[in-house]
């Protein structure tokens, strides 16, 4: 049994970093006052211990798998969660708000790729280096999509198209994305609350909010019991449902991969699209279909949404910490300048996109802009966390719009994510720039028309 311990102990080490981050958030003023999430604190603590040789022999590579699978689990769990039961906002529909978020996200997806490409080409021109331009494009899969897609695309590009260090670049971009989401998003949220710009005026910086730990008499519910404890625990039941969709996705990919591998596109094996590297994407589809069927058959009551959100939130926390702990310090130092140039350029462009269009909205503009920024620099989880600062009890319809958003982006960005991104190095840079530019321009036009309609009905 001794051989089974390394993986379990590495997970225990990861979990302890979350625990340490929670304590540090409550005790250290700079973390507490700046609302730094425990997962981010724990991730950097783990990163420091690993690179100082104080991590019980564990290395950064030991946490890469946790990053991929907790990202996948968080998104699959999110898609299994039902929509928030609340009325639509006066004048605007949930579909309009969700569409706004989806269009901004899709525009960010291609904008970040174009900016990253431009930054690497500029860096090569200024320094005489010959870094692959695809290492710049990869930034969008770390920022706009998150660790799972960054790992997936990096792995495919590195193994199938010989893009050196693509896997490690993807991890670094994903880690920096989370840092940017909170480093920029939290000060913006604090400013918005002080300026009274947020719709939910109950948002305030109380003791529980700052320390991140509830008082003994808070009595906040963690979910409703679905199964009798004499039979099976409700949490185990929900984990079992998530396990079922994981198995279904695995079987689906094993059936489709051999069939798709018989087809080629631009000389590339289409089986790549149905590889387990893209498990997260296909898993989302399976979860969306399964939840829709359950609701159609009146079986939705067998999933408690609050409990499912606990599974999602825990997965996001573990994913963020694991992502940062997976960074290879040596590679980060070697490519520090080009990584910094790419990340700064992308951060500025994303902030201008999200807050610029959000500012033009007369209703829930700061909430939508901040949520979109969080989603475009980390994941839906970081977007939701930033939203909770402005709207602690989720009294606005943004949470429900995010549920619509998670489905809509699969369709709006399908031509990029499903058909181009996995095989991107097989396309010419001219073709990529053309398709991505047209996508951005189309999104900008659609967003302009949508915002006029939303403002007219507010």
NUDOMAR-200004 format. One record per residue (C-alpha): x, y, z. Coordinates in nm, 3 decimals, decimal comma, padded with zeros to 5 digits. Layout:
BEGIN
<<X Y Z>> ...
//
This chain:
BEGIN
<<00,000 00,000 00,000>> <<00,298 00,230 00,041>> <<00,299 00,308 -00,332>> <<-00,052 00,456 -00,306>> <<00,050 00,734 -00,068>> <<00,234 00,989 -00,289>> <<-00,079 01,103 -00,475>> <<-00,289 01,114 -00,158>> <<-00,024 01,302 00,041>> <<00,026 01,553 -00,242>> <<-00,348 01,623 -00,230>> <<-00,325 01,657 00,149>> <<-00,041 01,909 00,102>> <<-00,259 02,104 -00,143>> <<-00,552 02,103 00,100>> <<-00,330 02,220 00,386>> <<-00,224 02,519 00,174>> <<-00,593 02,618 00,150>> <<-00,616 02,583 00,529>> <<-00,304 02,796 00,579>> <<-00,437 03,055 00,332>> <<-00,762 03,082 00,528>> <<-00,576 03,142 00,856>> <<-00,343 03,398 00,696>> <<-00,639 03,582 00,541>> <<-00,801 03,613 00,885>> <<-00,482 03,709 01,071>> <<-00,273 03,923 00,834>> <<-00,402 04,275 00,783>> <<-00,274 04,326 00,428>> <<-00,453 04,009 00,310>> <<-00,766 04,083 00,511>> <<-00,805 04,447 00,406>> <<-00,740 04,368 00,039>> <<-00,979 04,068 00,040>> <<-00,717 03,831 -00,103>> <<-00,882 03,487 -00,146>> <<-00,743 03,204 00,070>> <<-00,683 02,988 -00,239>> <<-00,455 03,256 -00,386>> <<-00,264 03,298 -00,059>> <<-00,232 02,922 -00,016>> <<-00,122 02,877 -00,376>> <<00,164 03,124 -00,343>> <<00,262 02,978 -00,006>> <<00,278 02,633 -00,164>> <<00,473 02,773 -00,460>> <<00,729 02,924 -00,218>> <<00,763 02,605 -00,013>> <<00,810 02,393 -00,326>> <<01,086 02,616 -00,462>> <<01,255 02,640 -00,120>> <<01,263 02,261 -00,094>> <<01,026 02,256 00,206>> <<00,737 02,067 00,041>> <<00,811 01,713 00,167>> <<00,977 01,629 -00,163>> <<00,686 01,731 -00,385>> <<00,756 01,926 -00,703>> <<00,548 02,161 -00,915>> <<00,468 01,884 -01,166>> <<00,293 01,685 -00,891>> <<00,008 01,937 -00,886>> <<-00,052 01,975 -01,260>> <<-00,307 01,693 -01,273>> <<-00,501 01,847 -00,982>> <<-00,518 02,174 -01,176>> <<-00,669 02,009 -01,482>> <<-00,920 01,787 -01,303>> <<-01,042 02,041 -01,047>> <<-01,100 02,288 -01,330>> <<-01,298 02,022 -01,516>> <<-01,494 01,928 -01,203>> <<-01,574 02,292 -01,121>> <<-01,724 02,362 -01,463>> <<-01,909 02,030 -01,487>> <<-02,050 02,086 -01,138>> <<-02,153 02,439 -01,233>> <<-02,346 02,307 -01,534>> <<-02,526 02,054 -01,313>> <<-02,646 02,337 -01,090>> <<-02,990 02,478 -01,167>> <<-03,046 02,845 -01,232>> <<-03,104 03,084 -00,946>> <<-03,475 03,120 -00,863>> <<-03,538 03,492 -00,887>> <<-03,734 03,736 -01,094>> <<-03,593 03,890 -01,408>> <<-03,476 04,251 -01,375>> <<-03,718 04,523 -01,470>> <<-03,676 04,610 -01,838>> <<-03,399 04,360 -01,912>> <<-03,434 03,986 -01,960>> <<-03,196 03,724 -01,826>> <<-03,118 03,637 -02,188>> <<-03,011 03,995 -02,261>> <<-02,776 04,016 -01,965>> <<-02,642 03,666 -02,026>> <<-02,590 03,747 -02,393>> <<-02,397 04,061 -02,299>> <<-02,161 03,858 -02,081>> <<-02,126 03,589 -02,351>> <<-02,043 03,833 -02,629>> <<-01,785 04,015 -02,414>> <<-01,626 03,681 -02,322>> <<-01,607 03,573 -02,687>> <<-01,457 03,908 -02,786>> <<-01,203 03,870 -02,505>> <<-01,114 03,521 -02,628>> <<-01,000 03,649 -02,968>> <<-00,876 03,990 -02,850>> <<-00,636 03,836 -02,598>> <<-00,503 03,597 -02,863>> <<-00,438 03,886 -03,103>> <<-00,273 04,100 -02,833>> <<-00,060 03,806 -02,718>> <<00,046 03,738 -03,075>> <<00,136 04,104 -03,127>> <<00,336 04,120 -02,802>> <<00,547 03,814 -02,891>> <<00,612 03,943 -03,245>> <<00,711 04,280 -03,097>> <<00,937 04,110 -02,841>> <<01,106 03,902 -03,111>> <<01,159 04,210 -03,328>> <<01,306 04,414 -03,039>> <<01,535 04,143 -02,900>> <<01,617 03,926 -03,201>> <<01,460 03,619 -03,039>> <<01,261 03,360 -03,233>> <<00,997 03,255 -02,979>> <<00,696 03,082 -03,131>> <<00,413 03,328 -03,188>> <<00,174 03,059 -03,063>> <<00,316 03,103 -02,713>> <<00,161 03,450 -02,727>> <<-00,172 03,328 -02,862>> <<-00,184 03,067 -02,585>> <<-00,240 03,343 -02,327>> <<-00,612 03,358 -02,408>> <<-00,659 02,995 -02,305>> <<-00,498 03,075 -01,969>> <<-00,676 03,407 -01,910>> <<-01,018 03,388 -02,076>> <<-01,062 03,012 -02,037>> <<-00,860 02,912 -01,732>> <<-00,616 02,640 -01,622>> <<-00,792 02,338 -01,776>> <<-00,804 02,470 -02,133>> <<-00,454 02,620 -02,096>> <<-00,321 02,279 -01,998>> <<-00,521 02,107 -02,272>> <<-00,416 02,339 -02,554>> <<-00,059 02,359 -02,426>> <<-00,034 01,980 -02,414>> <<-00,178 01,936 -02,764>> <<00,035 02,210 -02,920>> <<00,347 02,080 -02,750>> <<00,300 01,712 -02,835>> <<00,129 01,735 -03,174>> <<00,287 02,052 -03,319>> <<00,621 02,075 -03,132>> <<00,556 02,414 -02,970>> <<00,826 02,403 -02,702>> <<00,725 02,481 -02,340>> <<00,359 02,535 -02,439>> <<00,232 02,334 -02,140>> <<00,430 02,538 -01,887>> <<00,342 02,868 -02,056>> <<-00,026 02,775 -02,031>> <<00,004 02,713 -01,657>> <<00,188 03,041 -01,601>> <<-00,070 03,238 -01,800>> <<-00,355 03,077 -01,604>> <<-00,188 03,161 -01,272>> <<-00,120 03,521 -01,373>> <<-00,479 03,547 -01,494>> <<-00,614 03,471 -01,146>> <<-00,374 03,722 -00,992>> <<-00,484 03,992 -01,237>> <<-00,854 03,912 -01,181>> <<-00,822 03,981 -00,809>> <<-00,543 04,243 -00,816>> <<-00,753 04,462 -01,048>> <<-01,104 04,339 -00,968>> <<-01,098 04,378 -00,589>> <<-00,982 04,745 -00,588>> <<-01,246 04,822 -00,853>> <<-01,512 04,655 -00,638>> <<-01,405 04,846 -00,328>> <<-01,411 05,174 -00,523>> <<-01,758 05,096 -00,663>> <<-01,898 05,027 -00,314>> <<-01,751 05,348 -00,170>> <<-01,885 05,545 -00,467>> <<-02,228 05,384 -00,430>> <<-02,227 05,256 -00,788>> <<-02,341 04,902 -00,707>> <<-02,710 04,813 -00,714>> <<-02,708 04,611 -00,390>> <<-02,649 04,874 -00,122>> <<-02,634 04,607 00,151>> <<-02,275 04,531 00,047>> <<-02,048 04,642 00,330>> <<-01,707 04,557 00,472>> <<-01,803 04,381 00,794>> <<-01,584 04,161 01,014>> <<-01,697 03,833 00,857>> <<-01,652 03,977 00,509>> <<-01,297 04,092 00,580>> <<-01,168 03,792 00,779>> <<-01,341 03,539 00,557>> <<-01,457 03,336 00,859>> <<-01,816 03,333 00,984>> <<-01,907 03,391 01,349>> <<-02,024 03,100 01,561>> <<-02,387 03,215 01,557>> <<-02,408 03,290 01,182>> <<-02,604 02,971 01,101>> <<-02,559 03,002 00,724>> <<-02,708 02,703 00,542>> <<-02,474 02,481 00,341>> <<-02,751 02,310 00,147>> <<-03,064 02,096 00,175>> <<-03,057 01,725 00,249>> <<-03,164 01,514 -00,049>> <<-03,093 01,167 00,085>> <<-03,154 01,022 00,431>> <<-02,836 01,003 00,639>> <<-02,926 00,647 00,740>> <<-02,885 00,555 00,373>> <<-02,620 00,779 00,215>> <<-02,489 01,127 00,286>> <<-02,619 01,401 00,056>> <<-02,267 01,517 -00,033>> <<-02,170 01,163 -00,135>> <<-02,486 01,149 -00,351>> <<-02,388 01,469 -00,534>> <<-02,031 01,351 -00,582>> <<-02,178 01,030 -00,725>> <<-02,377 01,228 -00,982>> <<-02,063 01,414 -01,081>> <<-01,884 01,080 -01,107>> <<-02,156 00,955 -01,340>> <<-02,112 01,241 -01,588>> <<-01,734 01,193 -01,567>> <<-01,778 00,827 -01,667>> <<-02,027 00,914 -01,943>> <<-01,784 01,170 -02,086>> <<-01,502 00,915 -02,075>> <<-01,708 00,654 -02,261>> <<-01,824 00,914 -02,515>> <<-01,466 01,019 -02,593>> <<-01,347 00,659 -02,622>> <<-01,618 00,594 -02,881>> <<-01,569 00,917 -03,076>> <<-01,187 00,942 -03,081>> <<-01,125 00,639 -03,310>> <<-01,399 00,756 -03,548>> <<-01,273 01,116 -03,562>> <<-00,912 01,004 -03,610>> <<-01,009 00,879 -03,957>> <<-01,076 01,238 -04,063>> <<-00,810 01,504 -04,124>> <<-00,844 01,883 -04,141>> <<-00,557 02,093 -04,279>> <<-00,344 01,784 -04,244>> <<-00,421 01,748 -03,872>> <<-00,581 01,444 -03,710>> <<-00,937 01,535 -03,605>> <<-00,912 01,275 -03,332>> <<-00,727 01,545 -03,136>> <<-01,059 01,725 -03,085>> <<-01,199 01,416 -02,912>> <<-00,888 01,344 -02,704>> <<-00,901 01,343 -02,326>> <<-00,703 01,668 -02,329>> <<-01,034 01,836 -02,420>> <<-01,229 01,639 -02,156>> <<-01,352 01,961 -01,994>> <<-01,525 02,082 -02,311>> <<-01,705 01,757 -02,383>> <<-01,784 01,720 -02,012>> <<-01,965 02,055 -02,017>> <<-02,184 01,935 -02,304>> <<-02,266 01,609 -02,124>> <<-02,356 01,800 -01,804>> <<-02,575 02,051 -01,986>> <<-02,764 01,770 -02,162>> <<-02,800 01,567 -01,843>> <<-02,931 01,860 -01,638>> <<-03,176 01,953 -01,916>> <<-03,306 01,595 -01,927>> <<-03,342 01,582 -01,549>> <<-03,541 01,907 -01,548>> <<-03,752 01,784 -01,838>> <<-03,834 01,463 -01,652>> <<-03,898 01,650 -01,325>> <<-03,591 01,491 -01,166>> <<-03,416 01,819 -01,094>> <<-03,525 01,798 -00,729>> <<-03,268 01,521 -00,679>> <<-02,990 01,779 -00,709>> <<-02,971 02,041 -00,436>> <<-02,831 02,350 -00,604>> <<-02,674 02,491 -00,287>> <<-02,489 02,165 -00,218>> <<-02,377 02,154 -00,581>> <<-02,245 02,508 -00,546>> <<-02,035 02,390 -00,249>> <<-01,882 02,124 -00,473>> <<-01,818 02,387 -00,742>> <<-01,669 02,636 -00,498>> <<-01,441 02,378 -00,336>> <<-01,318 02,268 -00,679>> <<-01,243 02,630 -00,774>> <<-01,046 02,689 -00,452>> <<-00,837 02,374 -00,501>> <<-00,789 02,454 -00,870>> <<-00,656 02,806 -00,803>> <<-00,407 02,685 -00,541>> <<-00,293 02,392 -00,756>> <<-00,248 02,615 -01,060>> <<-00,005 02,847 -00,882>> <<00,178 02,557 -00,717>> <<00,229 02,396 -01,060>> <<00,445 02,681 -01,194>> <<00,806 02,591 -01,267>> <<01,014 02,871 -01,117>> <<01,313 02,812 -01,346>> <<01,109 02,847 -01,664>> <<00,931 03,154 -01,525>> <<01,266 03,325 -01,469>> <<01,397 03,226 -01,814>> <<01,099 03,374 -01,998>> <<01,004 03,641 -01,745>> <<01,025 03,939 -01,984>> <<00,813 03,801 -02,272>> <<00,559 03,659 -02,024>> <<00,540 03,996 -01,848>> <<00,498 04,185 -02,176>> <<00,220 03,952 -02,293>> <<00,034 03,953 -01,960>> <<00,047 04,331 -01,915>> <<-00,076 04,391 -02,270>> <<-00,358 04,139 -02,233>> <<-00,461 04,273 -01,889>> <<-00,491 04,630 -02,017>> <<-00,686 04,521 -02,326>> <<-00,924 04,304 -02,119>> <<-00,989 04,578 -01,864>> <<-01,063 04,827 -02,143>> <<-01,302 04,580 -02,307>> <<-01,499 04,476 -01,998>> <<-01,514 04,804 -01,807>> <<-01,544 05,012 -02,124>> <<-01,857 04,836 -02,246>> <<-01,987 04,792 -01,890>> <<-01,967 05,165 -01,831>> <<-02,207 05,223 -02,119>> <<-02,482 05,024 -01,946>> <<-02,728 05,229 -01,743>> <<-02,836 04,930 -01,531>> <<-02,596 04,692 -01,347>> <<-02,306 04,824 -01,554>> <<-02,036 04,794 -01,285>> <<-02,163 04,451 -01,179>> <<-02,157 04,314 -01,533>> <<-01,825 04,477 -01,617>> <<-01,656 04,342 -01,304>> <<-01,807 03,994 -01,344>> <<-01,701 03,979 -01,708>> <<-01,348 04,089 -01,615>> <<-01,324 03,812 -01,356>> <<-01,448 03,553 -01,605>> <<-01,206 03,678 -01,873>> <<-00,902 03,668 -01,643>> <<-00,962 03,345 -01,456>> <<-01,282 03,145 -01,472>> <<-01,653 03,175 -01,400>> <<-01,561 03,108 -01,037>> <<-01,341 03,417 -01,010>> <<-01,609 03,623 -01,186>> <<-01,868 03,502 -00,936>> <<-01,635 03,575 -00,644>> <<-01,586 03,936 -00,761>> <<-01,962 03,969 -00,811>> <<-02,022 03,859 -00,451>> <<-01,820 04,159 -00,329>> <<-02,068 04,396 -00,493>> <<-02,369 04,170 -00,439>> <<-02,309 03,946 -00,134>> <<-02,654 03,787 -00,127>> <<-02,685 03,769 -00,510>> <<-02,998 03,984 -00,508>> <<-02,922 04,101 -00,864>> <<-02,989 03,869 -01,161>> <<-02,618 03,837 -01,247>> <<-02,587 03,485 -01,103>> <<-02,872 03,370 -01,322>> <<-02,718 03,550 -01,620>> <<-02,397 03,354 -01,555>> <<-02,592 03,030 -01,585>> <<-02,715 03,145 -01,929>> <<-02,362 03,265 -02,010>> <<-02,201 02,926 -01,947>> <<-02,420 02,767 -02,214>> <<-02,420 03,055 -02,464>> <<-02,039 03,076 -02,489>> <<-02,028 02,716 -02,613>> <<-02,219 02,828 -02,924>> <<-02,076 03,178 -02,977>> <<-01,714 03,060 -02,960>> <<-01,754 02,710 -03,109>> <<-01,575 02,798 -03,433>> <<-01,268 02,902 -03,233>> <<-01,267 02,661 -02,939>> <<-01,399 02,348 -03,105>> <<-01,256 02,366 -03,456>> <<-00,959 02,606 -03,459>> <<-00,791 02,617 -03,118>> <<-00,689 02,247 -03,086>> <<-00,538 02,256 -03,437>> <<-00,428 02,622 -03,436>> <<-00,056 02,567 -03,517>> <<-00,167 02,402 -03,842>> <<-00,321 02,733 -03,955>> <<-00,124 03,025 -04,095>> <<-00,095 03,337 -03,879>> <<-00,272 03,534 -04,153>> <<-00,575 03,303 -04,138>> <<-00,582 03,320 -03,758>> <<-00,565 03,699 -03,751>> <<-00,839 03,724 -04,014>> <<-01,084 03,488 -03,838>> <<-01,016 03,631 -03,493>> <<-01,045 03,991 -03,615>> <<-01,377 03,923 -03,790>> <<-01,503 03,750 -03,475>> <<-01,410 04,051 -03,261>> <<-01,565 04,300 -03,505>> <<-01,885 04,096 -03,529>> <<-01,904 04,077 -03,151>> <<-01,850 04,452 -03,116>> <<-02,130 04,522 -03,361>> <<-02,364 04,279 -03,190>> <<-02,278 04,417 -02,847>> <<-02,344 04,774 -02,962>> <<-02,691 04,680 -03,084>> <<-02,763 04,473 -02,773>> <<-02,658 04,754 -02,539>> <<-02,884 05,004 -02,719>> <<-03,176 04,765 -02,672>> <<-03,090 04,702 -02,306>> <<-03,063 05,076 -02,231>> <<-03,386 05,148 -02,415>> <<-03,578 04,895 -02,203>> <<-03,417 04,979 -01,866>> 
//
